[in-house]
Amino acid sequence: MINRNISDKLTSLANQVPVVTVIGPRQSGKTTLVKKYFPKYNYVNLEDPANRMLAKEDYKGFFEMYKEPVIIDEVQRVPELLSAIQVMVDEDRGKNGRFILTGSHQPSLQRGIAQSLAGRTGILTLLPLSMNELAEEGLLEELSTDKLLLKGFMPELYREGTREPIVYYRDYLNTYVEKDLRAMLEIKNLDKFLRFLTLLAGRVGQVVNLSAMAGDVGVSSTTLSEWLSVLEASYIVYRLRPYFTNITKQQIKSPKIYFTEIGLASYLLGIETENQVNRDPLRGNLFENLIVSEVLKSRLNRNQNPNIYYMRTAKGVEVDLIVKKEEKLYPFEIKTSMTPNKSFSRHLLSFVEAEKNALKPRIIYTGQSYPQFNGVEYVNYKDLGNLICNI
């Protein structure tokens, strides 16, 4: 098993609060993680129909069978169970680490946590593997850029004897549609939803105009907005929101769309081989997606708010990624190039000049790291994990 960077936060929270909730996309490693660090806990999976029925119809009998401390997996399947956990916690607030919950962050789970477990639970978000985690296992160096963009970061794909990425992501998508999507939405035409998802993959790293896409999909922009919210809630996509700067008031105000799992985006684009990745006109967008998702993982693995943004003005000044920490702004430009170019730094330097709290502009690219070139630092993307940890 690959060690997860979030593990220290997990064990620490269990000593601080009575309930720890680990949320994230399907198959990101939540169950494996909590079982490893709480091996003596009872365990129950609510995907099992018998367990689910017992939890719904006789919660007292459920907790007689699965006594605390207990891991309750896929708790979003019975969100009403959270009210029972609240009562049990309030009867004895002196004990911590009593319940470890895992689940996909669906609206029902979100409401249940807000209504029943506010002030009683610590929440962690686990996304797929990070480059930092692969590096610590000695697996990153052997993976080319194109291989990473094709294979992605789902833990299952790094287990010996597993499926090929194209087969894995086909099955993953079918599982998501069958188990998660049907529970959240009543979609009359799944083909249209999958078409929307595929169109989003073709727009990674771009501002998405739902009104323009509505005609291509064949549904209203209101419906697309609802679908996009569900995709975000279930951690299929991430909306990178704009940062409003002092450069000009004429800025792009809509978010950009990225996939939390780059391998799924490549699959939706019909990419099957590394050679295809290398020739694909969206390779640069996919690489940008990889970097944004890696920064997001690094922040969440340390239980920090993402606080990441982009900036683009109507006049074409753009900063691909901005990390905000303690009112300081750390801007990044993302390039697939292996060679430094002074044109890469133009927008970064404009941003730093305009924003008094901006510092340490950096280019994340595929070439050699340089501490200084034309006023900015160049960082090889495989060193990104250590860099973000030090921000």
C-alpha positions in Angstrom: 0.0 0.0 0.0 1.2 3.5 -0.9 1.5 5.7 2.2 -0.9 8.7 2.1 0.3 12.1 3.1 -3.0 12.8 4.8 -2.5 10.1 7.4 -0.9 12.3 10.1 -4.0 14.6 9.9 -6.3 11.6 10.1 -4.8 10.2 13.3 -4.4 13.6 14.9 -8.1 14.5 14.3 -9.2 11.2 15.8 -7.5 12.3 19.1 -9.3 15.7 18.9 -12.9 15.0 18.0 -15.5 12.2 18.5 -16.2 11.8 14.8 -13.8 11.9 11.8 -15.3 12.1 8.4 -13.2 11.3 5.3 -14.8 12.3 2.0 -13.7 12.2 -1.5 -14.3 10.5 -4.9 -14.9 6.9 -5.3 -11.9 4.6 -5.2 -9.5 7.4 -4.0 -8.4 5.1 -1.2 -10.6 6.2 1.7 -11.4 2.6 3.0 -7.9 1.4 2.7 -6.6 4.5 4.5 -9.0 4.2 7.5 -8.6 0.5 7.9 -4.8 0.8 8.0 -4.8 3.4 10.7 -7.6 2.1 12.8 -7.1 -1.7 12.6 -8.8 -2.5 15.9 -12.1 -0.7 15.0 -15.2 -2.6 14.0 -16.0 -2.1 10.4 -19.3 -1.9 8.4 -19.9 -1.1 4.8 -23.3 0.5 4.0 -23.0 -0.6 0.3 -24.1 -4.0 1.6 -28.0 -4.0 1.3 -28.4 -5.9 4.6 -26.3 -3.5 6.5 -28.1 -0.6 4.8 -31.5 -1.9 5.7 -30.6 -2.5 9.3 -29.1 1.0 9.6 -32.3 2.6 8.2 -34.9 0.5 10.0 -33.3 -0.2 13.4 -30.3 2.0 14.2 -30.2 0.8 17.8 -29.8 -2.8 16.5 -27.2 -1.6 14.0 -25.0 -0.1 16.8 -25.5 -3.2 18.9 -24.1 -5.2 16.1 -21.3 -2.7 15.2 -20.2 -1.3 18.5 -18.0 1.7 18.7 -15.2 2.5 18.0 -16.4 1.7 14.5 -15.6 2.6 10.9 -18.8 3.2 8.9 -18.0 3.1 5.2 -20.1 4.8 2.5 -22.1 6.6 5.1 -23.8 8.7 2.4 -26.0 5.7 1.7 -27.8 6.2 5.0 -27.4 9.9 5.8 -30.1 9.7 8.5 -27.7 7.6 10.6 -25.8 10.8 11.3 -28.6 11.9 13.7 -28.2 8.8 15.7 -24.4 9.4 15.9 -25.1 12.9 17.1 -27.2 11.6 20.0 -24.6 9.0 21.0 -21.8 11.6 20.8 -23.7 14.1 22.9 -24.3 11.5 25.6 -20.6 11.4 26.3 -18.5 14.3 24.8 -15.4 13.2 26.7 -14.4 10.5 24.3 -12.8 11.1 20.9 -12.2 9.0 17.9 -15.4 7.0 18.4 -16.6 7.0 14.8 -14.7 7.1 11.6 -17.0 7.8 8.6 -16.2 7.7 4.9 -18.3 8.8 2.0 -18.7 10.5 -1.3 -19.6 14.1 -0.7 -23.1 14.1 -2.0 -25.6 16.8 -1.1 -27.4 14.5 1.3 -24.2 13.8 3.2 -23.3 17.5 3.2 -26.6 18.4 4.7 -26.5 15.6 7.3 -23.0 16.7 8.5 -24.1 20.4 8.7 -27.3 19.5 10.6 -26.2 16.7 12.9 -22.4 16.7 13.3 -21.5 20.4 13.3 -18.9 20.9 16.0 -18.6 17.1 16.5 -16.6 16.0 13.5 -13.4 16.8 11.7 -13.6 16.5 7.9 -10.8 15.5 5.6 -10.9 15.3 1.9 -8.9 12.5 0.2 -8.3 12.8 -3.5 -6.4 10.2 -5.7 -2.7 9.7 -5.3 -0.3 12.7 -5.5 3.0 12.9 -7.3 4.6 13.5 -3.9 3.2 10.1 -2.6 4.4 8.3 -5.7 7.8 9.9 -5.3 8.1 8.7 -1.7 7.5 5.2 -2.9 10.1 5.5 -5.7 7.4 5.3 -8.4 7.4 8.8 -9.9 10.8 8.9 -11.6 10.0 6.1 -14.0 6.8 7.7 -15.2 7.0 10.0 -18.2 4.8 13.1 -18.4 2.7 11.4 -21.1 2.4 8.3 -19.0 1.1 10.3 -16.0 -1.5 12.1 -18.2 -2.7 8.7 -19.5 -2.6 6.6 -16.4 -3.6 9.2 -13.8 -3.4 8.7 -10.1 -6.1 6.3 -8.9 -4.6 3.9 -6.3 -5.9 0.8 -8.0 -3.8 1.5 -11.1 -0.6 1.3 -9.0 -1.4 -2.2 -7.7 0.3 -5.1 -9.3 -1.7 -7.0 -11.8 -4.4 -4.4 -12.2 -6.4 -3.4 -15.3 -5.2 -1.2 -18.1 -6.1 2.5 -17.6 -8.6 2.5 -20.5 -10.5 -0.5 -19.0 -10.3 0.9 -15.4 -11.7 4.3 -16.3 -14.5 2.8 -18.4 -15.5 0.7 -15.4 -15.0 3.7 -13.1 -17.4 5.8 -15.1 -20.0 3.1 -15.2 -19.8 2.7 -11.4 -20.1 6.5 -10.9 -23.2 6.7 -13.2 -24.8 3.6 -11.6 -24.2 4.3 -7.9 -23.7 8.0 -7.5 -25.4 9.8 -10.3 -28.7 7.9 -10.0 -28.7 8.7 -6.3 -28.3 12.4 -6.9 -30.2 13.1 -10.2 -33.0 11.8 -12.2 -31.5 12.0 -15.6 -33.9 10.8 -18.4 -31.2 10.6 -21.0 -27.8 9.4 -19.7 -26.3 9.8 -23.2 -26.7 13.6 -23.0 -25.1 13.7 -19.5 -22.1 11.6 -20.8 -21.9 13.9 -23.8 -21.7 16.9 -21.4 -19.0 15.2 -19.4 -17.0 14.5 -22.6 -17.4 18.1 -23.7 -16.1 19.2 -20.4 -13.0 17.0 -20.9 -12.4 18.9 -24.1 -12.5 22.2 -22.2 -10.1 21.4 -19.3 -8.3 24.6 -18.2 -10.8 26.8 -19.9 -13.7 29.0 -18.9 -16.9 27.0 -19.7 -19.8 28.8 -21.3 -22.8 26.7 -20.3 -25.2 28.6 -22.6 -23.0 27.8 -25.6 -22.8 24.1 -24.6 -26.5 23.8 -24.1 -27.1 23.6 -27.8 -24.4 20.9 -28.3 -25.8 18.8 -25.5 -29.5 19.3 -26.2 -30.6 20.5 -22.7 -31.0 23.9 -21.1 -28.1 25.8 -19.5 -30.0 25.6 -16.2 -29.8 21.8 -16.4 -26.1 21.9 -17.3 -25.5 24.1 -14.3 -27.2 21.5 -12.1 -25.2 18.7 -13.7 -22.0 20.7 -13.2 -22.8 21.2 -9.5 -23.3 17.5 -9.1 -20.0 16.7 -10.8 -18.3 19.0 -8.5 -20.0 17.7 -5.4 -18.9 14.1 -6.3 -15.3 15.2 -7.0 -15.3 14.5 -10.7 -14.5 18.1 -11.6 -13.1 21.1 -9.8 -14.0 24.7 -10.4 -10.9 27.0 -10.2 -12.3 30.4 -9.4 -10.8 33.8 -10.5 -8.8 36.0 -8.2 -9.7 39.7 -8.5 -6.6 41.8 -8.8 -5.6 45.5 -9.0 -4.4 45.2 -12.6 -7.8 46.1 -14.1 -11.5 45.8 -13.3 -12.1 44.2 -16.7 -11.5 40.6 -15.7 -12.9 37.2 -16.5 -15.2 36.4 -13.7 -16.2 32.8 -14.5 -14.4 29.7 -13.1 -12.2 27.4 -15.1 -13.0 23.7 -15.1 -10.5 20.9 -14.2 -10.9 17.2 -13.6 -9.7 15.9 -10.2 -8.5 12.8 -11.9 -6.5 13.6 -15.1 -6.7 9.9 -16.2 -10.5 10.2 -16.5 -10.2 13.3 -18.6 -7.8 11.5 -21.0 -10.1 8.6 -21.2 -13.1 10.8 -22.0 -11.0 12.4 -24.8 -10.5 8.9 -26.4 -6.8 8.8 -25.6 -5.5 5.3 -25.3 -1.7 5.5 -25.7 1.2 7.7 -24.7 1.8 8.5 -28.3 -1.7 9.8 -28.6 -1.1 12.0 -25.5 2.0 13.4 -27.0 0.2 14.4 -30.3 -3.1 15.5 -28.8 -3.8 19.3 -29.3 -5.0 19.4 -25.6 -1.8 18.0 -24.1 -1.0 21.5 -22.7 -4.4 21.7 -21.1 -4.1 18.3 -19.7 -0.7 19.1 -18.2 -2.2 22.3 -16.7 -4.9 20.1 -15.2 -2.4 17.8 -13.7 -0.6 20.7 -12.0 -3.7 22.3 -10.6 -5.0 19.0 -9.2 -1.6 18.3 -7.6 -1.7 21.7 -5.8 -5.2 21.0 -4.7 -4.2 17.6 -3.4 -1.3 19.0 -1.5 -3.4 21.6 0.2 -6.2 19.1 1.1 -3.7 16.5 2.4 -2.6 19.1 5.0 -6.2 19.8 5.8 -5.9 23.3 4.5 -8.5 25.2 2.5 -7.5 25.1 -1.2 -7.2 28.9 -1.6 -6.2 28.6 -5.2 -7.2 30.8 -8.0 -6.4 31.9 -11.5 -6.5 35.4 -13.1 -7.3 36.5 -16.6 -8.1 40.0 -17.8 -10.1 41.0 -20.9 -6.8 42.3 -22.4 -5.2 38.9 -22.2 -3.0 39.2 -19.1 -3.2 35.7 -17.4 -1.8 33.9 -14.4 -2.5 30.2 -14.6 -2.5 29.6 -10.8 -2.4 31.7 -7.7 -1.9 30.2 -4.2 -3.0 32.4 -1.4 -1.6 32.0 2.1 -1.8 34.5 4.9 -2.6 37.3 2.5 0.5 36.5 0.4 0.0 35.6 -3.2 2.2 33.0 -5.0 1.7 33.1 -8.8 2.5 30.2 -11.2 2.7 29.9 -14.9 2.3 26.3 -16.3 4.1 25.2 -19.4 4.7 21.8 -21.1 8.0 23.2 -22.5 11.4 21.7 -21.5 13.2 25.0 -22.3 13.0 28.3 -20.4 11.7 31.2 -22.4 11.6 34.8 -21.3 8.1 35.2 -22.8 6.9 32.8 -20.1 7.5 35.3 -17.3 5.8 38.4 -18.8 2.4 37.9 -17.2 3.9 36.8 -13.9 6.1 39.8 -13.6 3.2 42.1 -14.5 1.1 40.5 -11.8 3.9 40.8 -9.2 4.4 44.5 -10.1 0.7 45.2 -9.7 0.0 43.2 -6.6 2.1 44.3 -3.5 1.4 41.0 -1.7 2.6 38.8 -4.7 6.0 37.2 -4.4 8.1 34.4 -5.7 6.8 34.0 -9.3 7.4 30.6 -10.7 7.2 28.7 -13.9 6.2 25.0 -13.5 7.4 23.1 -16.6 8.9 19.8 -17.8 12.5 21.0 -17.9 15.4 21.4 -15.5 14.8 23.5 -12.3 16.6 26.9 -12.2 16.5 29.2 -9.2 16.5 32.3 -11.4 15.9 33.0 -15.1 14.6 36.3 -16.4 13.3 37.3 -12.9 11.4 34.1 -12.1 12.1 30.6 -10.7 11.7 27.6 -13.0 10.6 24.4 -11.3 10.4 20.9 -12.8 6.8 19.7 -12.2 7.9 16.6 -10.4 9.4 18.8 -7.6 6.0 20.5 -7.2 5.0 18.6 -4.1 7.9 19.7 -2.0 7.5 23.3 -3.2 3.8 23.6 -2.3 4.5 22.0 1.1 6.9 24.9 1.8 4.4 27.6 0.9 
